[in-house]
Amino acid sequence: MESVARPFPYPNLNIRTLSSSCPRGSFTVSRFPFDQWRNRPRLRAGRHRPVAAVANPRSEHDVVVVGAGIIGLAVARQLLLSSDLSVAVVDAAVPCSGATGAGQGYIWMVHKTPGSETWELATRSKQLWEELAESIRDQGKDPAEVLGWKKTGSLLVGRTLEESYMLEERVKLLNQAGLQAEYLPASSLHSEEPALEIGKEGGAALVPDDCQLDASQTVAFIEEGNKQFNSEGRYAEFYNDPALSLLRSSCTQTVEGVQTSKNNLYAKRAVVIAAGAWSGPLMQSLIVQPNLLPNIPVKPRKGHLLLLENFEDLQLNHGVMEVGYIDHQVFTSSTRSFTPGAVEDDDNLSSISMTATLDVKKNLLLGSSRQFVGFSREMDESIVKRIWDRAGEFFPALKSLDNKIDKIRIGHRPYMPDGKPVIGPVPSLPNVFLAAGHEGSGLCLALGTAEMVADMILGNSKTIDHTPYSVEGRFF
């Protein structure tokens, strides 16, 4: 692992190691080979024509999944477990080199809104995660060791009377939706989180059944499970192998597969694009005439997350998030809807909202930031300081500690302007499916999304309503 030493201008905030590479299984700052992907061989625009396969090795599969993040790997897993189809996963890099590896790993409902268009998907996905953890227990294994699974519960906290009233109403809605939730005034909150300071007017919504996991461990578990189908000839991985174009039939013009830099991967049933923040531009690059496609406005939203290893100076019993995160998660330049809790910067549409979790390895994770700065992976020292300062407002003990930030995780959330992922077949390319745009909820929504995509490909009856996530009629 390469370490980069940089002078840091804040005397009480000493960053010890900034990693600029992300080997497989690591969570630290990674450099996705976007420049390589951007400079790949180009197809000239012109009249519609099939793409001729170059003389790459050829392999045939039922489904080809482009993207080895948590969404793509979960889709592959679902197809392997629920059918006899064969699946290939292709990626320009390796698992955990994108948003999946940079995330905080929470599977929470406290910040979800009952009745919203994503509520049903979030509820179903959390149910599937809990069933997976229980199945691991049934095998005599510990989900904490396998997935980094923790049932810590979550706290959504506010510091003003206005935010407290909002949290009380949220608790009522969550209970009406069948979720166990409790409102805690500031006086009661201290016993739950002694290190947390929200003032006398503050309060919190507690969802005791919320959970979190470790993305690296979970991805490794899913990969190991997928690879068990290798011996049957039903699973293959093609990593560090960027997708360059779709292969199309010279007779019917239907999509037959994906041409990568090293392989021609033919798909008998479907191609699934699950490339996170790269899904929009990747779709445009894969098609000879991209103007025939709807514009899929998936946009990279950069995030920093601070990691303090083996941290014992702060007691943290739950996952904690400030109410400003809710508006900070869904935000456009034309809709300034931040609550007082979220700190906004108009210059580059960046925002900071406090999140804090303690993982199974006793690492303290502090977030979170969001910036629209393209695909830049450069560490922003001003953002790091703002995250640290914001965390100190809620956890005063951090201000007096001369702690060192061990690692900075940086990734690109796949942002959608309407706050919903895009999941479903692409108009005019009926055997091509999209599964992207989950923003900061990729881990949380992964298993529900995978089930949805598999149901579409297999023609199964719907477990949940697909309509809110469809491509057709949504983009222009």
Summary of the structure (lengths in Angstrom):
residues: 476
radius of gyration: 22.1
end to end distance: 43.6
largest distance: 71.5
contacts: 1650
relative contact order: 0.19
helix: 31%
strand: 26%
